[in-house]
Amino acid sequence: MTGGAALERSEFVVLVDVDVIAALDTVWAAMVEEDRRVGWWPGLALHAVPGSLLQELWTDREGVERVGYGVVHDVRRGQFLRFSWADSRWGAPTTVEWSVCPTGPSSTRVSIRETGLEHVRDSAELFRVHQSGWRLRLDNLRDYVEQA
């Protein structure tokens, strides 16, 4: 360990990315502006302002409606957004980082990194669910932006 940073168990780190055929500003707006984000993630209420609360509503596999809560920690407009979140079943929050970078004049890579899953209940199962869930979210974002 260096600098007092805790090591993370890499088997519980979700890393997902997608390339979107759109300019960075367009992709960023779809991620952080409520009226656009509802087109690809209608259950998420998030304001891209440090300290603001977020809420996600969803239905689990058993048909039970769930709510997750979190807080936005860091925002660098057009580059990066970091938040922590959890639902009552996890026992601990995770940290999610969204980053965007241009890959050309009209193309953008969106990356998601989620850490802290080793601290939640049923870590391995939640890792699998979040890995596929983030893949779905990024595919939805790409499809929404590219079809707009």
N, CA, C and O atoms as a DFTB+ gen file, in Angstrom:
592 C
 N C O
     1  1       0.841      -1.187       0.000
     2  2       0.000       0.000       0.000
     3  2       0.881       1.243       0.000
     4  3       1.918       1.303       0.660
     5  1       0.427       2.233      -0.767
     6  2       1.134       3.508      -0.772
     7  2       0.158       4.615      -0.459
     8  3      -1.015       4.561      -0.828
     9  1       0.659       5.613       0.223
    10  2      -0.167       6.781       0.496
    11  2      -1.405       6.501       1.311
    12  3      -2.337       7.305       1.301
    13  1      -1.447       5.371       2.028
    14  2      -2.589       5.052       2.861
    15  2      -3.817       4.586       2.088
    16  3      -4.890       4.439       2.672
    17  1      -3.680       4.353       0.795
    18  2      -4.823       3.905      -0.004
    19  2      -5.095       2.435       0.277
    20  3      -4.171       1.624       0.330
    21  1      -6.340       2.102       0.453
    22  2      -6.722       0.715       0.685
    23  2      -6.730      -0.039      -0.631
    24  3      -7.179       0.477      -1.655
    25  1      -6.237      -1.247      -0.596
    26  2      -6.286      -2.074      -1.789
    27  2      -7.716      -2.550      -1.998
    28  3      -8.424      -2.835      -1.032
    29  1      -8.136      -2.638      -3.235
    30  2      -9.470      -3.141      -3.529
    31  2      -9.340      -4.535      -4.115
    32  3      -8.357      -4.839      -4.792
    33  1     -10.304      -5.363      -3.864
    34  2     -10.293      -6.711      -4.419
    35  2     -10.778      -6.616      -5.854
    36  3     -11.959      -6.375      -6.108
    37  1      -9.859      -6.807      -6.789
    38  2     -10.164      -6.574      -8.197
    39  2     -11.273      -7.474      -8.720
    40  3     -11.937      -7.125      -9.696
    41  1     -11.490      -8.633      -8.088
    42  2     -12.570      -9.479      -8.585
    43  2     -13.943      -8.882      -8.311
    44  3     -14.944      -9.357      -8.849
    45  1     -14.001      -7.835      -7.473
    46  2     -15.264      -7.173      -7.196
    47  2     -15.298      -5.738      -7.702
    48  3     -16.068      -4.925      -7.191
    49  1     -14.490      -5.416      -8.683
    50  2     -14.503      -4.102      -9.314
    51  2     -15.186      -4.240     -10.668
    52  3     -14.725      -4.986     -11.532
    53  1     -16.275      -3.523     -10.843
    54  2     -16.986      -3.535     -12.125
    55  2     -16.342      -2.490     -13.035
    56  3     -16.204      -1.326     -12.660
    57  1     -15.955      -2.914     -14.221
    58  2     -15.401      -2.026     -15.247
    59  2     -16.152      -2.281     -16.539
    60  3     -16.109      -3.383     -17.086
    61  1     -16.837      -1.263     -17.023
    62  2     -17.627      -1.393     -18.244
    63  2     -17.443      -0.118     -19.047
    64  3     -17.414       0.975     -18.481
    65  1     -17.319      -0.249     -20.366
    66  2     -17.277       0.957     -21.196
    67  2     -18.000       0.721     -22.504
    68  3     -18.295      -0.409     -22.892
    69  1     -18.274       1.832     -23.170
    70  2     -18.959       1.783     -24.454
    71  2     -18.496       2.969     -25.293
    72  3     -18.239       4.052     -24.767
    73  1     -18.394       2.759     -26.570
    74  2     -18.087       3.839     -27.503
    75  2     -19.392       4.326     -28.119
    76  3     -20.211       3.534     -28.586
    77  1     -19.565       5.629     -28.109
    78  2     -20.793       6.252     -28.617
    79  2     -20.423       7.144     -29.796
    80  3     -19.475       7.926     -29.719
    81  1     -21.164       7.023     -30.868
    82  2     -20.928       7.875     -32.035
    83  2     -21.699       9.173     -31.828
    84  3     -22.816       9.353     -32.313
    85  1     -21.054      10.065     -31.088
    86  2     -21.604      11.390     -30.786
    87  2     -20.507      12.188     -30.100
    88  3     -19.596      11.625     -29.492
    89  1     -20.609      13.501     -30.208
    90  2     -19.646      14.376     -29.556
    91  2     -19.768      14.268     -28.036
    92  3     -20.835      13.955     -27.508
    93  1     -18.674      14.529     -27.351
    94  2     -18.635      14.424     -25.901
    95  2     -19.725      15.258     -25.230
    96  3     -20.387      14.770     -24.314
    97  1     -19.927      16.493     -25.661
    98  2     -20.943      17.354     -25.041
    99  2     -22.337      16.742     -25.128
   100  3     -23.130      16.866     -24.195
   101  1     -22.632      16.092     -26.229
   102  2     -23.939      15.447     -26.419
   103  2     -24.100      14.273     -25.464
   104  3     -25.155      14.094     -24.855
   105  1     -23.052      13.485     -25.342
   106  2     -23.096      12.317     -24.450
   107  2     -23.197      12.771     -22.996
   108  3     -24.002      12.238     -22.232
   109  1     -22.383      13.751     -22.614
   110  2     -22.414      14.251     -21.240
   111  2     -23.805      14.781     -20.891
   112  3     -24.326      14.501     -19.811
   113  1     -24.395      15.534     -21.793
   114  2     -25.737      16.073     -21.545
   115  2     -26.743      14.944     -21.334
   116  3     -27.607      15.045     -20.463
   117  1     -26.643      13.882     -22.110
   118  2     -27.562      12.749     -21.949
   119  2     -27.364      12.058     -20.608
   120  3     -28.296      11.466     -20.064
   121  1     -26.162      12.133     -20.083
   122  2     -25.879      11.503     -18.799
   123  2     -26.364      12.328     -17.615
   124  3     -26.860      11.767     -16.638
   125  1     -26.232      13.645     -17.684
   126  2     -26.471      14.460     -16.485
   127  2     -27.719      15.325     -16.528
   128  3     -28.161      15.797     -15.480
   129  1     -28.301      15.550     -17.691
   130  2     -29.513      16.374     -17.762
   131  2     -30.743      15.483     -17.620
   132  3     -30.948      14.547     -18.393
   133  1     -31.548      15.797     -16.619
   134  2     -32.704      14.961     -16.277
   135  2     -33.621      14.700     -17.474
   136  3     -34.043      13.565     -17.695
   137  1     -33.930      15.750     -18.249
   138  2     -34.867      15.580     -19.363
   139  2     -34.311      14.683     -20.459
   140  3     -35.080      14.137     -21.249
   141  1     -33.010      14.520     -20.524
   142  2     -32.405      13.604     -21.497
   143  2     -32.168      12.221     -20.893
   144  3     -32.402      11.204     -21.547
   145  1     -31.706      12.188     -19.649
   146  2     -31.408      10.899     -19.018
   147  2     -32.659      10.025     -18.904
   148  3     -32.565       8.799     -18.962
   149  1     -33.803      10.636     -18.746
   150  2     -35.033       9.847     -18.635
   151  2     -35.259       8.996     -19.889
   152  3     -35.975       7.996     -19.834
   153  1     -34.662       9.379     -21.002
   154  2     -34.787       8.611     -22.237
   155  2     -34.048       7.295     -22.234
   156  3     -34.365       6.408     -23.026
   157  1     -33.070       7.149     -21.359
   158  2     -32.322       5.879     -21.306
   159  2     -32.235       5.279     -19.908
   160  3     -31.904       4.102     -19.762
   161  1     -32.533       6.087     -18.860
   162  2     -32.544       5.562     -17.485
   163  2     -33.623       6.298     -16.709
   164  3     -33.321       7.180     -15.905
   165  1     -34.880       5.939     -16.944
   166  2     -35.991       6.689     -16.347
   167  2     -36.092       6.584     -14.828
   168  3     -36.724       7.443     -14.213
   169  1     -35.509       5.591     -14.205
   170  2     -35.649       5.424     -12.765
   171  2     -34.629       6.162     -11.925
   172  3     -34.660       6.069     -10.698
   173  1     -33.713       6.902     -12.565
   174  2     -32.651       7.562     -11.819
   175  2     -32.904       9.054     -11.707
   176  3     -33.094       9.742     -12.710
   177  1     -32.904       9.548     -10.472
   178  2     -32.960      10.989     -10.207
   179  2     -31.590      11.382      -9.683
   180  3     -31.189      10.958      -8.599
   181  1     -30.874      12.189     -10.447
   182  2     -29.508      12.569     -10.108
   183  2     -29.257      13.981     -10.592
   184  3     -29.586      14.321     -11.728
   185  1     -28.676      14.803      -9.737
   186  2     -28.266      16.149     -10.118
   187  2     -26.751      16.174     -10.041
   188  3     -26.179      15.833      -9.006
   189  1     -26.102      16.567     -11.104
   190  2     -24.645      16.521     -11.195
   191  2     -24.015      17.684     -10.439
   192  3     -23.333      18.530     -11.017
   193  1     -24.261      17.704      -9.132
   194  2     -23.738      18.737      -8.241
   195  2     -23.213      18.032      -6.988
   196  3     -23.959      17.287      -6.352
   197  1     -21.943      18.250      -6.620
   198  2     -21.426      17.604      -5.412
   199  2     -22.297      17.901      -4.196
   200  3     -22.712      19.036      -3.961
   201  1     -22.561      16.844      -3.431
   202  2     -23.394      16.960      -2.238
   203  2     -24.858      16.679      -2.482
   204  3     -25.614      16.504      -1.527
   205  1     -25.281      16.630      -3.738
   206  2     -26.701      16.380      -4.007
   207  2     -27.013      14.894      -3.847
   208  3     -26.163      14.027      -4.048
   209  1     -28.259      14.638      -3.479
   210  2     -28.713      13.268      -3.284
   211  2     -29.167      12.674      -4.607
   212  3     -29.585      13.391      -5.516
   213  1     -29.078      11.351      -4.699
   214  2     -29.618      10.662      -5.870
   215  2     -30.508       9.534      -5.398
   216  3     -30.411       9.069      -4.262
   217  1     -31.378       9.104      -6.296
   218  2     -32.311       8.036      -5.988
   219  2     -32.541       7.227      -7.248
   220  3     -32.719       7.781      -8.332
   221  1     -32.536       5.900      -7.096
   222  2     -32.872       5.023      -8.213
   223  2     -34.034       4.136      -7.812
   224  3     -34.021       3.513      -6.751
   225  1     -35.035       4.086      -8.671
   226  2     -36.186       3.202      -8.485
   227  2     -36.088       2.090      -9.515
   228  3     -35.843       2.350     -10.693
   229  1     -36.279       0.849      -9.076
   230  2     -36.283      -0.263     -10.008
   231  2     -37.088      -1.411      -9.436
   232  3     -37.461      -1.400      -8.263
   233  1     -37.354      -2.403     -10.274
   234  2     -38.088      -3.597      -9.869
   235  2     -37.136      -4.780      -9.967
   236  3     -36.519      -4.999     -11.009
   237  1     -37.014      -5.545      -8.884
   238  2     -36.089      -6.676      -8.898
   239  2     -36.701      -7.876      -9.622
   240  3     -37.832      -7.815     -10.102
   241  1     -35.939      -8.957      -9.690
   242  2     -36.380     -10.152     -10.438
   243  2     -37.654     -10.772      -9.891
   244  3     -38.377     -11.451     -10.619
   245  1     -37.933     -10.544      -8.611
   246  2     -39.150     -11.088      -7.994
   247  2     -40.339     -10.152      -8.157
   248  3     -41.433     -10.450      -7.677
   249  1     -40.134      -9.023      -8.832
   250  2     -41.215      -8.068      -9.041
   251  2     -41.402      -7.082      -7.904
   252  3     -42.399      -6.361      -7.863
   253  1     -40.448      -7.044      -6.977
   254  2     -40.524      -6.132      -5.836
   255  2     -39.869      -4.807      -6.217
   256  3     -38.750      -4.772      -6.730
   257  1     -40.596      -3.713      -5.951
   258  2     -40.029      -2.399      -6.230
   259  2     -38.979      -2.064      -5.182
   260  3     -39.197      -2.244      -3.984
   261  1     -37.842      -1.578      -5.650
   262  2     -36.706      -1.256      -4.786
   263  2     -36.310       0.202      -4.963
   264  3     -36.616       0.829      -5.977
   265  1     -35.615       0.732      -3.946
   266  2     -35.117       2.097      -4.000
   267  2     -33.673       2.092      -3.518
   268  3     -33.354       1.529      -2.471
   269  1     -32.814       2.721      -4.292
   270  2     -31.439       2.933      -3.880
   271  2     -31.210       4.419      -3.674
   272  3     -31.781       5.252      -4.378
   273  1     -30.369       4.741      -2.701
   274  2     -30.083       6.134      -2.389
   275  2     -28.590       6.366      -2.435
   276  3     -27.803       5.446      -2.211
   277  1     -28.201       7.586      -2.722
   278  2     -26.790       7.907      -2.716
   279  2     -26.552       9.397      -2.689
   280  3     -27.470      10.201      -2.530
   281  1     -25.281       9.740      -2.852
   282  2     -24.880      11.139      -2.862
   283  2     -23.787      11.326      -3.909
   284  3     -22.914      10.474      -4.079
   285  1     -23.855      12.453      -4.604
   286  2     -22.846      12.810      -5.595
   287  2     -21.659      13.424      -4.847
   288  3     -21.830      14.318      -4.018
   289  1     -20.463      12.934      -5.151
   290  2     -19.259      13.408      -4.447
   291  2     -18.390      14.339      -5.286
   292  3     -17.815      15.289      -4.754
   293  1     -18.287      14.085      -6.568
   294  2     -17.348      14.849      -7.389
   295  2     -17.890      14.934      -8.808
   296  3     -18.380      13.950      -9.363
   297  1     -17.793      16.121      -9.382
   298  2     -18.209      16.325     -10.765
   299  2     -17.180      17.217     -11.449
   300  3     -16.852      18.299     -10.960
   301  1     -16.688      16.757     -12.561
   302  2     -15.865      17.591     -13.441
   303  2     -16.587      17.607     -14.783
   304  3     -16.557      16.643     -15.547
   305  1     -17.238      18.738     -15.038
   306  2     -18.123      18.859     -16.208
   307  2     -17.453      18.348     -17.483
   308  3     -16.336      18.735     -17.827
   309  1     -18.181      17.462     -18.170
   310  2     -17.699      16.924     -19.425
   311  2     -16.584      15.906     -19.295
   312  3     -15.969      15.522     -20.289
   313  1     -16.315      15.459     -18.046
   314  2     -15.222      14.512     -17.840
   315  2     -15.554      13.363     -16.900
   316  3     -15.290      12.200     -17.205
   317  1     -16.143      13.704     -15.738
   318  2     -16.144      12.742     -14.649
   319  2     -17.269      13.046     -13.663
   320  3     -17.567      14.207     -13.384
   321  1     -17.889      11.987     -13.139
   322  2     -18.886      12.112     -12.081
   323  2     -18.699      10.918     -11.147
   324  3     -18.609       9.779     -11.606
   325  1     -18.641      11.172      -9.850
   326  2     -18.470      10.099      -8.862
   327  2     -19.559      10.222      -7.810
   328  3     -19.836      11.308      -7.300
   329  1     -20.176       9.079      -7.495
   330  2     -21.180       9.041      -6.438
   331  2     -21.070       7.731      -5.668
   332  3     -20.494       6.756      -6.152
   333  1     -21.628       7.724      -4.473
   334  2     -21.777       6.481      -3.713
   335  2     -23.272       6.215      -3.605
   336  3     -24.088       7.137      -3.614
   337  1     -23.613       4.931      -3.503
   338  2     -25.017       4.565      -3.395
   339  2     -25.165       3.189      -2.773
   340  3     -24.207       2.420      -2.699
   341  1     -26.376       2.888      -2.328
   342  2     -26.685       1.586      -1.733
   343  2     -28.195       1.452      -1.642
   344  3     -28.938       2.429      -1.738
   345  1     -28.620       0.222      -1.457
   346  2     -30.002       0.024      -1.037
   347  2     -29.961      -0.697       0.306
   348  3     -28.892      -1.108       0.757
   349  1     -31.098      -0.849       0.936
   350  2     -31.151      -1.351       2.313
   351  2     -30.620      -2.779       2.445
   352  3     -30.259      -3.200       3.544
   353  1     -30.566      -3.522       1.354
   354  2     -30.120      -4.908       1.433
   355  2     -28.603      -5.056       1.341
   356  3     -28.079      -6.118       1.673
   357  1     -27.892      -4.036       0.906
   358  2     -26.455      -4.173       0.654
   359  2     -25.624      -4.192       1.932
   360  3     -24.640      -4.928       2.005
   361  1     -25.989      -3.412       2.933
   362  2     -25.212      -3.348       4.150
   363  2     -24.053      -2.361       4.096
   364  3     -23.477      -2.034       5.134
   365  1     -23.703      -1.884       2.914
   366  2     -22.625      -0.903       2.742
   367  2     -22.788      -0.283       1.359
   368  3     -23.310      -0.923       0.446
   369  1     -22.341       0.963       1.202
   370  2     -22.438       1.596      -0.123
   371  2     -21.297       1.169      -1.044
   372  3     -20.269       0.660      -0.599
   373  1     -21.508       1.389      -2.320
   374  2     -20.436       1.245      -3.308
   375  2     -20.171       2.628      -3.898
   376  3     -20.962       3.555      -3.726
   377  1     -19.053       2.746      -4.592
   378  2     -18.701       3.995      -5.251
   379  2     -18.695       3.764      -6.753
   380  3     -18.108       2.798      -7.242
   381  1     -19.352       4.658      -7.477
   382  2     -19.454       4.561      -8.933
   383  2     -18.811       5.794      -9.547
   384  3     -19.062       6.921      -9.121
   385  1     -17.990       5.566     -10.542
   386  2     -17.355       6.653     -11.284
   387  2     -17.748       6.534     -12.746
   388  3     -17.567       5.488     -13.370
   389  1     -18.288       7.620     -13.285
   390  2     -18.576       7.722     -14.710
   391  2     -17.508       8.633     -15.297
   392  3     -17.271       9.721     -14.772
   393  1     -16.871       8.215     -16.357
   394  2     -15.941       9.114     -17.032
   395  2     -16.222       9.083     -18.522
   396  3     -16.658       8.073     -19.075
   397  1     -15.963      10.211     -19.151
   398  2     -16.156      10.322     -20.596
   399  2     -14.899      10.952     -21.190
   400  3     -14.280      11.829     -20.587
   401  1     -14.540      10.491     -22.375
   402  2     -13.415      11.104     -23.083
   403  2     -13.671      10.985     -24.578
   404  3     -14.208       9.982     -25.049
   405  1     -13.285      12.012     -25.312
   406  2     -13.477      11.959     -26.755
   407  2     -12.521      10.945     -27.372
   408  3     -11.369      10.827     -26.956
   409  1     -13.006      10.227     -28.352
   410  2     -12.161       9.306     -29.109
   411  2     -12.035       9.771     -30.552
   412  3     -11.377       9.126     -31.368
   413  1     -12.672      10.895     -30.856
   414  2     -12.650      11.517     -32.172
   415  2     -13.564      12.721     -32.123
   416  3     -14.166      12.993     -31.085
   417  1     -13.684      13.456     -33.233
   418  2     -14.528      14.657     -33.223
   419  2     -16.006      14.358     -32.971
   420  3     -16.731      15.206     -32.451
   421  1     -16.444      13.178     -33.331
   422  2     -17.851      12.811     -33.140
   423  2     -17.971      11.426     -32.514
   424  3     -18.860      10.650     -32.863
   425  1     -17.077      11.130     -31.597
   426  2     -17.172       9.851     -30.884
   427  2     -16.618      10.016     -29.473
   428  3     -15.683      10.779     -29.232
   429  1     -17.221       9.280     -28.560
   430  2     -16.923       9.417     -27.136
   431  2     -16.922       8.043     -26.484
   432  3     -17.772       7.204     -26.784
   433  1     -15.974       7.820     -25.600
   434  2     -15.974       6.600     -24.788
   435  2     -16.507       6.957     -23.409
   436  3     -16.056       7.913     -22.779
   437  1     -17.484       6.162     -22.949
   438  2     -18.035       6.292     -21.606
   439  2     -17.584       5.071     -20.819
   440  3     -17.758       3.934     -21.259
   441  1     -17.005       5.318     -19.658
   442  2     -16.525       4.228     -18.804
   443  2     -17.184       4.329     -17.440
   444  3     -17.407       5.417     -16.907
   445  1     -17.486       3.168     -16.896
   446  2     -18.037       3.086     -15.546
   447  2     -17.147       2.158     -14.741
   448  3     -16.742       1.089     -15.198
   449  1     -16.858       2.603     -13.532
   450  2     -16.066       1.814     -12.586
   451  2     -16.809       1.835     -11.260
   452  3     -17.079       2.901     -10.707
   453  1     -17.135       0.662     -10.755
   454  2     -17.818       0.570      -9.461
   455  2     -16.947      -0.225      -8.499
   456  3     -16.530      -1.342      -8.806
   457  1     -16.678       0.351      -7.343
   458  2     -15.853      -0.295      -6.328
   459  2     -16.617      -0.398      -5.014
   460  3     -17.659       0.231      -4.830
   461  1     -16.078      -1.200      -4.112
   462  2     -16.682      -1.359      -2.797
   463  2     -17.619      -2.544      -2.697
   464  3     -18.192      -2.789      -1.636
   465  1     -17.784      -3.279      -3.772
   466  2     -18.703      -4.420      -3.750
   467  2     -18.247      -5.523      -2.800
   468  3     -19.063      -6.334      -2.360
   469  1     -16.954      -5.563      -2.479
   470  2     -16.460      -6.581      -1.545
   471  2     -16.992      -6.357      -0.131
   472  3     -16.900      -7.248       0.713
   473  1     -17.549      -5.171       0.134
   474  2     -18.061      -4.854       1.471
   475  2     -19.565      -5.077       1.618
   476  3     -20.099      -4.952       2.720
   477  1     -20.244      -5.399       0.544
   478  2     -21.700      -5.556       0.602
   479  2     -22.074      -7.017       0.823
   480  3     -21.271      -7.923       0.602
   481  1     -23.295      -7.221       1.257
   482  2     -23.809      -8.588       1.398
   483  2     -23.898      -9.235       0.013
   484  3     -24.203      -8.566      -0.974
   485  1     -23.636     -10.508      -0.048
   486  2     -23.711     -11.257      -1.312
   487  2     -22.872     -10.589      -2.400
   488  3     -23.360     -10.336      -3.502
   489  1     -21.612     -10.306      -2.085
   490  2     -20.716      -9.581      -2.992
   491  2     -20.660     -10.183      -4.389
   492  3     -20.787      -9.466      -5.381
   493  1     -20.473     -11.486      -4.470
   494  2     -20.312     -12.116      -5.780
   495  2     -21.578     -11.971      -6.620
   496  3     -21.506     -11.679      -7.814
   497  1     -22.719     -12.172      -6.004
   498  2     -23.983     -12.041      -6.735
   499  2     -24.226     -10.595      -7.164
   500  3     -24.614     -10.342      -8.304
   501  1     -23.999      -9.648      -6.258
   502  2     -24.207      -8.247      -6.607
   503  2     -23.229      -7.806      -7.691
   504  3     -23.587      -7.014      -8.563
   505  1     -22.003      -8.310      -7.643
   506  2     -21.043      -8.018      -8.705
   507  2     -21.595      -8.463     -10.056
   508  3     -21.564      -7.696     -11.019
   509  1     -22.096      -9.688     -10.136
   510  2     -22.650     -10.203     -11.409
   511  2     -23.836      -9.356     -11.878
   512  3     -23.945      -9.026     -13.059
   513  1     -24.710      -9.012     -10.952
   514  2     -25.884      -8.204     -11.297
   515  2     -25.454      -6.816     -11.782
   516  3     -25.988      -6.314     -12.772
   517  1     -24.512      -6.206     -11.106
   518  2     -24.077      -4.861     -11.497
   519  2     -23.263      -4.873     -12.782
   520  3     -23.367      -3.943     -13.582
   521  1     -22.456      -5.906     -12.998
   522  2     -21.702      -6.005     -14.246
   523  2     -22.665      -6.017     -15.439
   524  3     -22.477      -5.272     -16.400
   525  1     -23.683      -6.855     -15.371
   526  2     -24.646      -6.904     -16.474
   527  2     -25.539      -5.668     -16.485
   528  3     -25.930      -5.195     -17.552
   529  1     -25.863      -5.144     -15.308
   530  2     -26.703      -3.945     -15.244
   531  2     -26.028      -2.723     -15.841
   532  3     -26.656      -1.964     -16.579
   533  1     -24.745      -2.525     -15.528
   534  2     -24.020      -1.386     -16.109
   535  2     -23.852      -1.565     -17.614
   536  3     -23.912      -0.589     -18.362
   537  1     -23.646      -2.788     -18.061
   538  2     -23.559      -3.033     -19.501
   539  2     -24.867      -2.613     -20.169
   540  3     -24.848      -1.938     -21.197
   541  1     -25.991      -3.007     -19.595
   542  2     -27.301      -2.639     -20.126
   543  2     -27.483      -1.127     -20.122
   544  3     -27.946      -0.558     -21.111
   545  1     -27.121      -0.464     -19.013
   546  2     -27.268       0.997     -18.938
   547  2     -26.449       1.695     -20.012
   548  3     -26.939       2.617     -20.664
   549  1     -25.210       1.267     -20.204
   550  2     -24.378       1.913     -21.220
   551  2     -24.874       1.622     -22.631
   552  3     -24.808       2.491     -23.500
   553  1     -25.365       0.419     -22.866
   554  2     -25.960       0.125     -24.176
   555  2     -27.186       1.004     -24.407
   556  3     -27.395       1.505     -25.511
   557  1     -27.996       1.190     -23.364
   558  2     -29.173       2.065     -23.480
   559  2     -28.758       3.508     -23.759
   560  3     -29.366       4.186     -24.587
   561  1     -27.718       3.974     -23.063
   562  2     -27.213       5.329     -23.303
   563  2     -26.749       5.476     -24.746
   564  3     -27.140       6.424     -25.427
   565  1     -25.929       4.557     -25.218
   566  2     -25.426       4.606     -26.588
   567  2     -26.590       4.635     -27.589
   568  3     -26.626       5.474     -28.490
   569  1     -27.535       3.709     -27.416
   570  2     -28.663       3.643     -28.360
   571  2     -29.489       4.934     -28.321
   572  3     -29.906       5.434     -29.365
   573  1     -29.724       5.469     -27.125
   574  2     -30.499       6.692     -26.992
   575  2     -29.792       7.859     -27.707
   576  3     -30.416       8.580     -28.486
   577  1     -28.514       8.036     -27.444
   578  2     -27.774       9.156     -28.027
   579  2     -27.657       9.000     -29.547
   580  3     -27.848       9.961     -30.292
   581  1     -27.348       7.808     -29.990
   582  2     -27.129       7.613     -31.428
   583  2     -28.425       7.692     -32.243
   584  3     -28.384       7.966     -33.442
   585  1     -29.568       7.456     -31.603
   586  2     -30.840       7.521     -32.310
   587  2     -31.497       8.889     -32.205
   588  3     -32.495       9.153     -32.876
   589  1     -30.946       9.758     -31.369
   590  2     -31.540      11.088     -31.168
   591  2     -31.296      11.996     -32.363
   592  3     -31.726      13.149     -32.361
